[in-house]
Amino acid sequence: MIRLGIGDVSIWYDKWLEFGSLALILPVVNISDIDILVKDLWVDGKWNLESLSKVIPSDNHFGILAIPIPREQDLKDCMVWKNSIAYTPHLGYTWLLNRCRHMEEDTGKWCWLVKLKAIEKVKHLIWLVFHGCLPTNTLRFRKRLTDNQVCTRCPLVVEDTWHCFSYYRKA
């Protein structure tokens, strides 16, 4: 999960809460609230959840209010092991084991890809595209790996998955 520092993470989509992201428990997020960051809800060192258009369920509302706002807000947000102070090999192994179990549950959805008569590189590309993991500049920008999401070959267009395939189709 994410340990808060400056609060530069999405209130809805990033995993900064014990149970994951808020978007998992709410069926709809108001479009005016989509870009709200955690730091936008801090006013004078207190949580201001009333500024949201969407009402958060009371148990989650009180759970957020119980989270202390970092005193040193110049620290960066960082990934930490959930409910843990330090990493241990046992904790890492357990996490990986649980991750593999969830992947086994999803394998039924991907049987068609395994059976596809294509070379492995093509299957891997298809898997990356369907999981939104193709390393485009837009993805790299979202993960803060670059400061620009524009295509390097045609600098007027944002480089997302669709752009990659339409650009190479024309070339």
N, C-alpha and C positions, 0 to 999 in steps of 0.2 A: 504494500500500500504506500501511499505518499505521506511523508511527514511534512507538515506545513512549515514554511519559512515565511517567504514574502506573500504567499497565498496566490501565486500566479498560475493556478490550476482551475479547470472548469468545475463549477459547483455541481453540474449535472453528469458529466461524462468521465471524469477522472476518479480513480479509486482512492479518495482521501478519507473515507469513512470505514469503520470496522467491517460493515457488510458489503462494501463495494461502492458503486456509484449510485447516486440518487435516481438516475434515469431508469435503473432496474426496478424500482418500486413504484414509479409513477407511470401511468399509461400514456400521458401526454405532457410535454413541456411547452409552455407558452413561447411562441416564436420571439417575443420581445425579451425573453430571459435567456435565450440560447447562449449568448456570448458572455454571460455573467461569470466572473471569476470569484473565487473564495474571498480574495482581498476586498472585493467590492461590497461584501456584506459586513465588513468591520468598520464600525463608526465609533470613534473615541474609545477604542479598546474593548468594545462590546459588539456582540452579534446583532445584526439588524435584519432579521428574516422577514420582517413585515414589508420590506421594499420589494419582495418577489410578487409576481402576478399569480403564481401557482401556490396554493396552500399545501404545505408539507404535512403529512400525517403526524399527529401529536407525538407518538412515540419516537419518531425520527427527529421531529422538531426539538424535543427536549434532549435527545442524544447529541444533536449539533450544539445546542446551547451549553452542554457539559464539556465540550471540547475547548481547552484553553487556547486563547489567541496568543501566538508567539510574541514575547516581549521584544525580541530582537528581530525586527521585520526586514533586516538587510541580509538574513541568511536565506540561501536558496532552498526551494522545495526539493526534497530528495526521496528516492525510493528506499523503503526499509522493510524488513521482514515483519509481517503482521504479528502483533502481540509479542514482540520479542525485542530485547535490548541488543543482542548480538547474534551474529550468524554462527550456527554450529553445523557441522556436516550432517548430523542427524536431522536437523530442521530442513536443510536443503534436500536431502534424500526423500523425506516425507512429502515435501512440496512437489518434487518431481514425480513421485509415485502417484499422488492425487491427480496431478496434471495428466499423467498417462491414462488413468482410469477414465477421466472425462473425455479424452480423445477416443478411447475404445467405444464409448457410448455414441460418439458422433460418426464412427466409421461406417455405419449403415447408410448414411447420407452420401458418402463418397465412394461407394462400391462401383458406381458407373465410371468414375475416374480411373480407378485401379484397373478395370476391365477394358478401358479405352485402348484401341490399337494405335498407339503412338509412341514415339520415343520418350524416354524418361524426362528429358529437358522440357518437352512440350507439356507433359502432365504436370511437372513442377510449376511451369509458367501459369497454367490454368489454375492450379491450387493457389498460387500467389495472388492472382487477379481476384478470384472469388473470396479470398479472405482479406482483401484490401491491404496486402503486404507488398505489393510491387514497389520497389524503392524509387518512386518518382520524387521530384522536387517538392511536390505538395505534401507527401507523406514525410519526407525528411524535414520540411519546414514545421509541420505539426509536432514532430518529435524533437524540435529545436536542434537539429543537426546542421541546418543551414539557415541563413538569414534571408533567403530569397526562394520563392516558389515558382519563379518564371523559368521557362524552357531555355536551355543554353543555345539551342540551334535556331529558334525563332523567338527572340527576346520580348515579343509583345504578348505572348500567350502563357497562361499558367500551365505548368506541366503536371497533368493528372493522368490517370490510367487511360481514359478515353483519348486524350491528346496524343499519348505515345502511340497508340494503335492507329489513329487517323493520320498522324504525321508520317509514320513509316509506310502506310499504305500509299500515300501520295508520292513518296520518294522513289 
